[in-house]
């Protein structure tokens, strides 16, 4: 079944809740069905399971991370790069001095 067909079949009038069908509706949502609640022929709310909601939030966070990474990647090329020798010069070191320092251990 297509996603659109699934949504159309999931449309329920808000009056269904007033007719004692809330338990059945929530059971269907709990089993993975999405429901679109309509009031006066206009969508009022969408019911999804807590797991679907968590999954959607995770996908949104993943997409935001991808966009941020892409923005950072693109902006990295906007700034001029600095060569290793220039960094040494700014630090007041030469390659020879750096080599004579030996191995450096990190704790």
C-alpha positions as CSV (number, residue, x, y, z in Angstrom):
1,X,0.0,0.0,0.0
2,X,1.3,3.4,-0.9
3,X,2.0,6.1,1.7
4,X,-0.8,8.3,0.3
5,X,-3.3,5.4,0.4
6,X,-2.2,4.7,4.0
7,X,-2.8,8.3,5.0
8,X,-6.2,8.4,3.3
9,X,-7.3,5.3,5.1
10,X,-6.0,6.8,8.3
11,X,-8.3,9.8,8.1
12,X,-10.8,9.8,11.0
13,X,-13.3,12.4,12.1
14,X,-12.9,13.9,15.5
15,X,-16.4,12.7,16.3
16,X,-15.1,9.1,16.4
17,X,-13.5,10.0,19.8
18,X,-16.9,11.1,21.1
19,X,-18.5,7.8,19.9
20,X,-16.2,5.7,22.2
21,X,-13.7,4.6,19.5
22,X,-10.7,6.2,21.1
23,X,-9.4,2.9,22.5
24,X,-9.5,1.3,19.0
25,X,-7.9,4.3,17.4
26,X,-5.1,4.4,19.9
27,X,-4.5,0.6,19.5
28,X,-4.2,1.1,15.7
29,X,-1.7,4.0,16.2
30,X,0.2,1.9,18.7
31,X,0.5,-0.9,16.1
32,X,2.2,1.5,13.7
33,X,-0.8,3.1,11.9
34,X,-0.8,6.9,11.4
35,X,-4.1,8.7,11.9
36,X,-5.1,12.1,10.6
37,X,-7.9,13.6,12.8
38,X,-10.2,16.0,10.9
39,X,-12.6,18.5,12.4
40,X,-15.0,20.3,10.1
41,X,-13.3,18.6,7.1
42,X,-9.9,20.2,8.0
43,X,-6.9,18.3,9.4
44,X,-6.8,19.0,13.1
45,X,-3.9,16.7,14.3
46,X,-1.9,13.7,13.4
47,X,-1.6,10.7,15.7
48,X,1.6,8.6,15.5
49,X,3.2,6.2,17.9
50,X,5.8,7.4,20.3
51,X,8.4,5.2,18.5
52,X,7.6,6.8,15.2
53,X,7.9,10.2,16.8
54,X,11.3,9.4,18.2
55,X,12.4,8.0,14.8
56,X,11.3,11.2,13.1
57,X,13.1,13.4,15.6
58,X,16.3,11.3,15.1
59,X,16.0,11.6,11.3
60,X,15.5,15.4,11.7
61,X,18.6,15.6,14.0
62,X,20.6,13.5,11.5
63,X,19.6,15.8,8.6
64,X,20.5,18.9,10.7
65,X,23.9,17.4,11.4
66,X,24.4,16.7,7.6
67,X,23.5,20.2,6.7
68,X,25.8,21.6,9.4
69,X,28.7,19.4,8.2
70,X,28.1,20.5,4.6
71,X,28.0,24.2,5.6
72,X,31.3,23.7,7.6
73,X,32.9,21.9,4.7
74,X,31.9,24.7,2.3
75,X,33.1,27.4,4.6
76,X,36.4,25.7,5.2
77,X,37.4,26.6,1.7
78,X,36.5,30.3,2.2
79,X,39.3,30.8,4.7
80,X,42.9,31.0,3.6
81,X,45.0,28.0,4.6
82,X,48.2,28.3,6.5
83,X,51.3,26.2,5.7
84,X,53.3,24.2,8.3
85,X,56.4,26.4,7.9
86,X,54.3,29.5,8.5
87,X,52.8,28.0,11.7
88,X,56.3,27.2,12.9
89,X,57.4,30.8,12.1
90,X,54.5,32.2,14.1
91,X,55.4,29.9,17.0
92,X,59.1,31.0,16.8
93,X,60.4,27.5,15.9
94,X,62.3,26.0,13.1
95,X,62.0,22.5,11.7
96,X,65.3,21.6,13.3
97,X,64.2,22.8,16.7
98,X,61.0,20.8,16.4
99,X,62.9,17.7,15.4
100,X,65.4,18.0,18.3
101,X,62.5,18.0,20.8
102,X,62.2,14.2,20.3
103,X,59.0,12.2,21.0
104,X,56.2,13.8,22.8
105,X,54.0,11.7,25.1
106,X,50.4,12.4,25.9
107,X,48.7,11.2,29.1
